[in-house]
Structure formats: C-alpha cells, structure tokens
Amino acid sequence: MERDLSYLLNRPIAHRGLHNRDKGIYENTLSSFKKTLENDYLIEFDVHLTKDNKVVVIHDDNLKRLFNIDKKIKNLTLEELKSYQFPHTKDTIPTLQEVLDLVKGKVPIIIELKYDAKVGKLEKEVITLLQNYSGSVAVKSFRAKSIRYFKKHAPEVIRGQLLSDNRNIFYTLFFHLRIFYGRFSKPDFYSCHLKVINHPKICQLRENHLILGWTIKNKNDIKYAKEYCDNYIFEDGGKKC
C-alpha cells in the first residue's frame, strides 16, 4: 500500500521553527513554534535525550552555543535543563511533549533524531510519546540505524534519511554509505543538503522518493531547490524567502 506523504508537500518547512534571535525568538523554542503556527508552515525540529531519559527539543548536544555553558544534554536532567532560560526571554528548552501539546496537529511536524545515545534509547521514548499524538508527523535522522529502528518498531511513522554535503572525503564516504544503507532502513523520503541535491544519485532516488532540500536562505536557493526537490526547509530570520 502506498504511503501518503502529501502533507510534506503543501507548504514550506520552517527550520527549527520561525526564529529570529535579534528579535528575541530563539530556535527550537515554544515561541518559535507559536510563530510558525501563526504563519501556517510545517515545523522541523531536533530532539535529544536527557540524563533522566526525557526527550527535549534542541539541536546541539551541548549548551555552549546557545547558553555559553559547556555542558552536554545527555549529562543533565530535565530539571537542570529547565533552570536555563534563553537570554532576555522566558523560554526554556522545551520537551517533545510540550511541543506536541502546543501543535496539536495544527500543522505537520518533522522530528530530527540526534545521535548522541545508543540506537533505541531516544527512538523508543519518541515512539512512546507519539502513540497518543493524532497529528501528521515524520521522523528523520543522519543515522540509518535510527530509521531502521522506526521501520521495525513503528512502521506506521513516515521516516526520512538525512544526507549532508560532500565537503571532504569523509562526508563523501558517509553520503554514499547512507544511500547504501537505505536499502535496509527503507526511508520514505530523503532530506538533502543543497550542495548535493543535483547529485546523480539524488536525482535517481527522486524517481521513487520524495526529496526535501535544506537549508533555504534566499530566493536563489528557492529557485535551485524547486528544480531538484519536492519541497524545502527554510530559514531566514523568521520569514519565508
């Protein structure tokens, strides 16, 4: 039976929510997601696992960039994480449950599974939280084993494989390996860096898979993405290009 991915196509996707640090709206916060809901875009965000196995929404595995504190997410409890507020805001790092309670199926969401824990730990917790969520949702990861875990334990969830750029020989190697492992993880879509969307293998994958391009930051990027992708993930100071 063909899987319905049409909800990933009808609107652009806001990268980590609609955020603008200069205006006090930080990435992956409830404020950024509220702004996204107001503009009716899809929401893409990242999740990590805390020391006490709570799923939290943040891109980095460390607080250094956002809070200037050199502490890893996996070494902190949820209570400890919640003690940090984003500068000049009331926002804290949200839990996945808080985001699900906010969105309530109003727009589709794409959850990027990060990879600083053993495969199965984060995935299991995310699956548990999604069991009572009725909105449209997809998951994605750079780690093929993570996508394969969802294929086995939550096959109903739409899943995507992330592919990065080919900036050096190691990234190029991982690029080809992830495509190869896709034979086993069976992703429904591929989410690809703009630098590789015109790669012959991506063009070949597009014959049978939906391709999402990231990250769009200007009108030239949009024009390029529309030629090679089915939809795009954008980031531009809180506004669609």
C-alpha positions in Angstrom: 0.0 0.0 0.0 1.4 3.4 -1.0 2.2 5.7 1.9 0.7 9.2 1.9 3.4 11.8 2.1 1.3 14.6 0.6 1.3 16.6 3.8 5.1 17.2 3.4 4.5 19.0 0.1 1.8 21.5 0.5 3.7 24.2 2.5 7.4 25.2 3.1 9.0 23.8 6.2 10.4 26.1 8.9 13.8 25.0 10.1 13.8 24.8 13.9 10.6 26.9 13.8 10.3 30.5 12.8 13.1 32.2 14.8 14.9 35.4 14.8 17.5 35.8 17.6 17.7 39.6 17.1 14.0 39.8 17.9 14.3 37.5 20.9 12.8 34.4 19.3 15.3 31.5 19.6 15.4 28.4 17.5 13.5 25.3 18.7 11.6 27.1 21.4 7.8 27.3 22.0 7.9 30.9 20.9 9.4 29.9 17.5 6.8 27.2 17.1 3.9 29.6 18.0 5.2 31.9 15.4 5.3 29.1 12.9 1.7 28.1 13.7 0.6 31.7 13.2 2.1 31.5 9.6 0.8 28.0 8.9 4.1 26.5 7.9 5.3 22.9 8.7 7.7 22.7 11.6 11.0 20.9 11.7 12.9 20.5 14.9 15.6 18.3 16.7 15.4 16.1 19.7 17.9 14.8 22.3 17.7 12.6 25.4 18.5 13.9 28.8 20.2 12.1 31.6 16.9 11.0 33.1 15.6 9.9 29.6 13.3 12.8 28.8 13.0 13.9 25.2 13.9 17.5 24.8 13.9 19.8 21.7 17.3 21.3 20.9 19.7 21.0 18.0 23.1 20.9 19.7 24.3 18.2 22.1 25.9 20.9 24.2 24.6 24.2 25.8 27.7 26.2 24.7 26.4 27.9 21.6 23.1 28.9 22.9 23.8 29.5 26.6 27.6 29.8 26.8 27.7 26.9 29.2 29.9 23.9 28.4 27.5 21.1 29.5 26.2 18.2 27.4 22.5 17.5 27.2 23.0 13.8 28.0 24.7 14.7 31.3 21.9 16.9 32.6 18.4 16.1 34.0 15.3 17.8 32.7 15.1 19.8 35.9 18.6 21.0 35.4 18.0 22.0 31.8 14.8 23.8 32.7 16.9 26.1 35.0 18.4 27.8 31.9 16.4 30.5 30.1 17.2 31.9 26.7 18.6 35.4 27.1 16.0 38.1 27.6 13.1 35.7 27.2 11.0 33.4 29.4 11.7 30.5 27.0 13.4 27.3 28.2 14.4 24.2 26.3 11.0 22.5 25.7 10.2 18.9 26.0 8.8 17.0 23.0 5.6 16.5 24.9 5.3 20.3 25.4 5.7 20.8 21.6 3.2 18.1 20.8 0.7 19.7 23.3 1.3 23.1 21.6 1.0 22.0 18.0 -1.9 19.6 18.5 -1.9 18.5 14.8 -2.5 22.1 13.5 0.5 21.7 11.1 2.6 18.7 10.2 5.9 18.2 12.1 9.2 16.7 11.2 11.4 15.4 14.1 15.1 15.1 13.6 16.5 12.3 15.8 20.0 13.3 17.0 22.6 10.6 17.7 24.5 11.0 21.0 22.8 8.0 22.6 22.8 4.3 21.7 20.3 3.5 18.9 17.0 2.6 20.5 17.1 4.8 23.6 15.9 8.0 22.1 13.8 6.3 19.4 11.9 4.3 22.0 11.0 7.4 24.0 9.9 9.3 20.9 7.7 6.4 19.8 6.0 6.3 23.2 5.3 10.0 23.1 3.9 9.8 19.6 1.5 7.0 20.4 -1.2 9.4 21.6 -0.5 12.1 19.1 -3.0 12.4 16.3 -1.3 15.0 14.1 0.8 14.4 10.9 4.4 13.6 11.9 7.5 12.3 10.3 11.0 11.5 11.7 14.4 11.8 10.1 18.0 11.1 11.0 21.5 11.0 9.6 21.8 7.6 11.3 20.4 4.8 9.1 20.1 2.5 12.1 17.7 5.0 13.7 15.5 5.0 10.7 15.6 1.2 10.6 14.5 1.1 14.3 11.4 3.0 13.4 10.8 0.7 10.4 10.8 -2.2 12.8 9.1 -0.8 15.9 6.8 2.0 14.5 6.4 1.2 10.8 3.4 3.5 10.5 5.5 6.6 11.1 6.9 8.3 8.0 10.7 8.3 8.1 13.4 10.1 6.2 17.2 9.7 5.7 19.3 12.9 6.0 22.2 13.4 3.6 24.8 16.1 4.2 27.1 17.9 1.8 30.3 16.4 0.3 32.7 19.0 1.7 35.5 16.4 2.1 36.4 12.8 1.6 34.8 11.7 4.9 31.5 13.4 4.2 31.5 12.0 0.7 32.0 8.5 2.1 29.1 8.9 4.6 27.0 10.3 1.8 27.4 7.1 -0.3 27.1 4.8 2.8 23.8 6.3 3.9 22.4 5.8 0.4 23.6 2.2 0.5 22.1 1.6 4.0 18.8 3.0 2.7 18.3 -0.4 1.1 17.8 -1.8 4.6 16.2 1.2 6.5 13.7 1.9 3.7 13.2 5.6 4.2 10.1 7.2 2.7 12.0 10.4 1.8 15.4 11.9 1.7 16.3 15.2 3.3 19.3 16.6 1.4 21.8 19.5 1.8 21.5 21.9 -1.1 25.1 21.1 -2.2 24.1 17.5 -3.1 20.6 17.8 -4.4 21.8 17.8 -8.0 24.0 14.7 -7.5 23.1 12.0 -10.0 22.3 9.5 -7.2 19.9 12.0 -5.6 18.2 12.6 -9.0 17.9 8.8 -9.3 16.4 8.5 -5.8 13.9 11.1 -6.6 12.3 8.8 -9.1 10.8 6.8 -6.2 11.3 9.0 -3.2 10.3 12.5 -2.1 13.3 14.8 -1.8 13.4 17.7 0.7 16.2 20.3 0.4 17.9 22.2 3.2 18.5 24.8 4.2 17.0 27.6 2.1 18.2 31.1 3.0 17.4 33.3 -0.1 15.5 33.5 -3.3 18.3 31.9 -5.4 18.2 28.9 -3.0 14.4 28.6 -3.6 14.8 28.6 -7.4 17.6 26.0 -7.2 15.6 23.8 -4.7 12.4 23.9 -6.8 14.4 22.4 -9.7 15.7 19.4 -7.8 13.5 19.0 -4.7 9.8 18.3 -4.0 9.8 20.8 -1.0 12.3 22.7 1.0 13.2 23.6 4.6 13.9 27.3 5.0 15.5 29.7 7.5 15.6 33.4 7.0 15.3 35.4 10.2 11.8 34.1 10.9 10.4 34.8 7.4 9.9 32.6 4.3 12.1 33.8 1.5 
